[in-house]
């Protein structure tokens, strides 16, 4: 249970910071031996459970925003600046959803647990997010996006299916590339996490094996959901405040450090 709590905290932190939650869960089990008994299908089901916890954190934290976005998106559509955000989210969700379904076997069987891929992605994406953030100015709010821009962010999000790239990292980078200010980039990233995470949970968990695993380990999953939810709420608040005055340098150095640790583990 200590391992479950630690992994849930790691998920709550790394889901929203641009450091890759899937990579951190895999590294924590493989290298640091946190919750080492959570392996195979159990690990996949547990990861979905703690992602559900952070999904709930997003919905709770941005409940009023989501309510306005959905209502105005359906009733007023693209003629309303808030309504447009709903359709931005829809368009940006499509690329990752399609690629996730089409290449599910490749991602799960070849890429997901490959520490070489994870370490490389951590380092490469860390450098990219820092350089893009430094190069492009803070000019736009979410409402100033275009549908083409939303699609670009959605394509970037698809890279997050590879552990190490980070869903928040790729989408925030795309937002900065499109000259969204840091806080708006983070907010749109958080908005995007809701449909793609919900879709992944429903797609991967609604099978007999997953249902049996959850029902036989209910206490583990409930603790994981609750702890990742609480941690996620705290981290969302922290990151939005942090990005008002700071850049992404600390996340670049952190990603490079974790990448170096993984490579050291592999070679030494």
C-alpha positions as CSV (number, residue, x, y, z in Angstrom):
1,X,0.0,0.0,0.0
2,X,3.0,2.4,0.6
3,X,4.0,1.7,-3.0
4,X,0.5,2.4,-4.2
5,X,0.4,5.8,-2.4
6,X,3.9,6.8,-3.7
7,X,3.0,5.9,-7.3
8,X,-0.3,7.8,-6.9
9,X,1.6,10.9,-5.7
10,X,4.1,10.5,-8.6
11,X,1.1,10.4,-11.0
12,X,-0.5,13.4,-9.5
13,X,2.7,15.4,-9.8
14,X,3.9,14.3,-13.2
15,X,0.6,14.3,-15.0
16,X,0.4,18.1,-15.0
17,X,4.0,19.1,-14.9
18,X,5.6,18.7,-18.3
19,X,7.7,15.7,-17.3
20,X,5.7,12.7,-18.4
21,X,3.6,10.7,-16.0
22,X,3.7,7.4,-17.9
23,X,7.5,7.6,-18.0
24,X,7.7,8.3,-14.3
25,X,5.3,5.4,-13.4
26,X,7.4,3.0,-15.5
27,X,10.8,4.3,-14.2
28,X,9.5,4.2,-10.6
29,X,8.6,0.5,-10.8
30,X,11.5,-0.6,-13.0
31,X,14.4,1.4,-11.5
32,X,13.4,2.6,-8.1
33,X,11.4,-0.5,-7.3
34,X,8.3,1.4,-6.0
35,X,5.4,-1.0,-6.1
36,X,7.4,-3.7,-7.9
37,X,4.6,-6.2,-7.6
38,X,2.4,-4.0,-9.8
39,X,3.3,-5.5,-13.2
40,X,1.8,-6.6,-16.4
41,X,-1.9,-6.1,-16.8
42,X,-2.1,-5.0,-13.2
43,X,0.3,-2.2,-14.0
44,X,-1.8,-1.1,-17.0
45,X,-5.0,-1.2,-15.0
46,X,-3.4,0.7,-12.1
47,X,-2.0,3.4,-14.4
48,X,-5.5,3.9,-15.8
49,X,-6.9,4.2,-12.3
50,X,-4.5,6.9,-11.2
51,X,-5.1,8.7,-14.5
52,X,-8.8,8.6,-13.5
53,X,-7.8,10.3,-10.3
54,X,-6.0,13.2,-12.1
55,X,-8.9,13.4,-14.6
56,X,-11.3,14.0,-11.7
57,X,-8.9,16.7,-10.4
58,X,-9.1,18.4,-13.8
59,X,-12.9,18.3,-13.9
60,X,-13.2,19.5,-10.3
61,X,-10.6,22.3,-10.6
62,X,-12.0,23.6,-14.0
63,X,-15.6,22.7,-13.5
64,X,-17.0,26.2,-14.1
65,X,-14.8,26.6,-17.1
66,X,-15.9,23.2,-18.6
67,X,-19.5,24.1,-17.9
68,X,-19.3,27.3,-19.8
69,X,-17.2,25.8,-22.6
70,X,-19.6,22.9,-23.2
71,X,-22.8,25.0,-22.9
72,X,-21.7,27.8,-25.2
73,X,-20.0,25.4,-27.6
74,X,-23.2,23.5,-28.1
75,X,-25.6,26.5,-28.0
76,X,-23.6,29.2,-29.7
77,X,-20.8,27.4,-31.4
78,X,-17.9,29.1,-33.1
79,X,-19.7,32.5,-33.0
80,X,-18.9,32.8,-29.3
81,X,-15.3,33.2,-28.1
82,X,-15.8,30.7,-25.3
83,X,-17.9,28.4,-27.5
84,X,-15.0,28.2,-30.0
85,X,-12.8,26.7,-27.2
86,X,-15.2,23.6,-27.1
87,X,-14.6,23.0,-30.8
88,X,-10.8,23.7,-30.5
89,X,-10.8,20.9,-27.9
90,X,-12.7,18.5,-30.2
91,X,-10.4,19.1,-33.1
92,X,-7.2,18.8,-31.0
93,X,-8.4,15.5,-29.5
94,X,-8.8,13.7,-32.9
95,X,-5.2,13.1,-33.9
96,X,-4.1,11.4,-30.6
97,X,-7.4,9.4,-30.5
98,X,-6.9,8.1,-34.0
99,X,-3.2,7.2,-33.6
100,X,-3.8,5.7,-30.2
101,X,-6.4,3.3,-31.7
102,X,-4.5,2.5,-34.9
103,X,-1.1,1.9,-33.3
104,X,-2.2,0.5,-29.9
105,X,-0.3,-2.8,-30.3
106,X,2.9,-1.1,-31.3
107,X,2.8,1.4,-28.5
108,X,1.9,-1.3,-25.8
109,X,4.2,-4.1,-27.0
110,X,7.3,-2.3,-28.4
111,X,7.4,1.3,-27.1
112,X,5.6,1.5,-23.7
113,X,8.3,-0.2,-21.5
114,X,11.3,0.6,-23.6
115,X,13.6,2.5,-21.2
116,X,15.9,3.6,-24.1
117,X,13.0,5.3,-25.8
118,X,11.8,6.8,-22.6
119,X,15.2,8.2,-21.6
120,X,15.7,9.7,-25.1
121,X,12.2,11.2,-25.2
122,X,12.7,12.8,-21.7
123,X,15.9,14.5,-22.8
124,X,14.8,15.6,-26.3
125,X,11.5,16.9,-25.2
126,X,13.0,18.7,-22.2
127,X,15.3,20.7,-24.6
128,X,12.6,21.4,-27.1
129,X,10.1,22.8,-24.6
130,X,12.7,25.1,-23.2
131,X,14.0,26.4,-26.6
132,X,10.4,26.9,-28.0
133,X,9.4,28.7,-24.8
134,X,12.4,31.1,-25.0
135,X,12.0,31.8,-28.7
136,X,8.3,32.6,-29.0
137,X,6.6,35.5,-27.2
138,X,3.6,35.7,-24.9
139,X,0.9,37.2,-27.0
140,X,-2.3,35.2,-27.2
141,X,-5.0,33.8,-25.0
142,X,-6.8,30.5,-25.7
143,X,-9.7,32.4,-27.4
144,X,-7.2,33.7,-30.0
145,X,-6.4,30.3,-31.3
146,X,-7.4,29.2,-34.8
147,X,-8.8,25.8,-35.8
148,X,-5.5,25.2,-37.6
149,X,-3.6,26.0,-34.4
150,X,-5.9,23.6,-32.4
151,X,-5.1,20.9,-34.9
152,X,-1.4,21.5,-34.6
153,X,-1.6,21.2,-30.8
154,X,-3.6,17.9,-31.3
155,X,-0.8,16.5,-33.6
156,X,1.8,17.4,-31.0
157,X,-0.4,15.7,-28.3
158,X,-0.2,12.4,-30.3
159,X,3.6,12.2,-29.6
160,X,2.6,11.9,-25.9
161,X,1.5,8.3,-26.6
162,X,5.2,7.6,-26.4
163,X,6.2,7.6,-22.7
164,X,8.8,10.3,-22.0
165,X,7.4,13.0,-24.3
166,X,4.7,14.0,-21.9
167,X,1.1,15.0,-22.9
168,X,1.3,18.3,-21.0
169,X,4.8,18.9,-22.3
170,X,3.9,18.4,-26.0
171,X,0.7,20.4,-25.8
172,X,2.2,23.3,-23.8
173,X,5.2,23.4,-26.3
174,X,2.7,23.5,-29.2
175,X,0.8,26.3,-27.5
176,X,4.0,28.3,-27.0
177,X,5.0,27.7,-30.6
178,X,1.6,29.3,-31.6
179,X,2.4,32.2,-29.3
180,X,0.0,31.4,-26.5
181,X,1.2,32.8,-23.2
182,X,2.5,30.3,-20.7
183,X,-0.6,30.2,-18.5
184,X,-3.0,29.9,-21.5
185,X,-0.8,27.1,-23.0
186,X,-1.0,25.2,-19.7
187,X,-4.8,25.8,-19.3
188,X,-5.5,24.5,-22.8
189,X,-3.3,21.5,-22.1
190,X,-5.3,20.8,-19.0
191,X,-8.6,21.2,-20.9
192,X,-7.3,18.7,-23.6
193,X,-6.4,16.1,-21.0
194,X,-10.0,15.5,-20.0
195,X,-11.4,14.0,-23.3
196,X,-8.3,12.1,-24.2
197,X,-7.8,10.6,-20.8
198,X,-11.5,9.7,-20.4
199,X,-11.4,8.0,-23.9
200,X,-8.3,6.1,-23.0
201,X,-9.7,4.9,-19.7
202,X,-13.0,3.7,-21.3
203,X,-11.2,2.1,-24.3
204,X,-8.7,0.2,-22.3
205,X,-10.6,-0.7,-19.2
206,X,-13.9,-2.0,-20.5
207,X,-12.8,-5.6,-20.9
208,X,-13.3,-8.7,-18.8
209,X,-9.6,-8.9,-17.6
210,X,-9.4,-5.3,-16.5
211,X,-12.7,-5.5,-14.7
212,X,-11.6,-8.7,-12.8
213,X,-8.3,-7.1,-11.8
214,X,-10.0,-4.0,-10.4
215,X,-12.7,-6.0,-8.6
216,X,-10.1,-8.2,-7.0
217,X,-7.9,-5.3,-5.9
218,X,-10.5,-2.6,-5.1
219,X,-8.8,-1.1,-2.1
220,X,-5.6,-0.5,-4.1
221,X,-7.5,1.2,-6.9
222,X,-9.6,3.4,-4.6
223,X,-6.5,4.6,-2.8
224,X,-4.7,5.3,-6.1
225,X,-7.6,7.3,-7.4
226,X,-8.0,9.3,-4.2
227,X,-4.3,10.1,-3.7
228,X,-3.7,11.1,-7.3
229,X,-6.8,13.3,-7.3
230,X,-5.6,15.2,-4.2
231,X,-2.1,15.6,-5.5
232,X,-3.3,16.6,-8.9
233,X,-5.4,19.5,-7.5
234,X,-2.4,20.9,-5.7
235,X,-0.1,20.6,-8.7
236,X,-2.6,22.3,-11.1
237,X,-2.8,25.3,-8.8
238,X,1.0,25.3,-8.4
239,X,1.8,25.2,-12.1
240,X,-0.6,27.9,-13.1
241,X,0.9,30.3,-10.5
242,X,4.5,29.2,-11.3
243,X,4.1,29.9,-15.1
244,X,3.0,33.5,-14.5
245,X,6.5,34.5,-13.5
246,X,8.8,31.6,-14.5
247,X,9.9,29.7,-17.7
248,X,10.5,26.0,-18.3
249,X,14.2,25.8,-17.5
250,X,13.8,23.9,-14.3
251,X,11.7,21.2,-16.1
252,X,14.4,20.9,-18.8
253,X,17.1,20.3,-16.2
254,X,14.9,17.9,-14.3
255,X,14.1,15.9,-17.5
256,X,17.8,15.7,-18.4
257,X,18.7,14.5,-14.9
258,X,16.1,11.7,-15.0
259,X,17.2,10.8,-18.5
260,X,20.8,10.5,-17.3
261,X,19.7,8.3,-14.4
262,X,17.8,5.9,-16.8
263,X,20.8,5.7,-19.2
264,X,23.1,5.1,-16.2
265,X,20.8,2.3,-15.0
266,X,20.8,0.7,-18.5
267,X,24.5,0.8,-19.1
268,X,26.0,0.4,-15.6
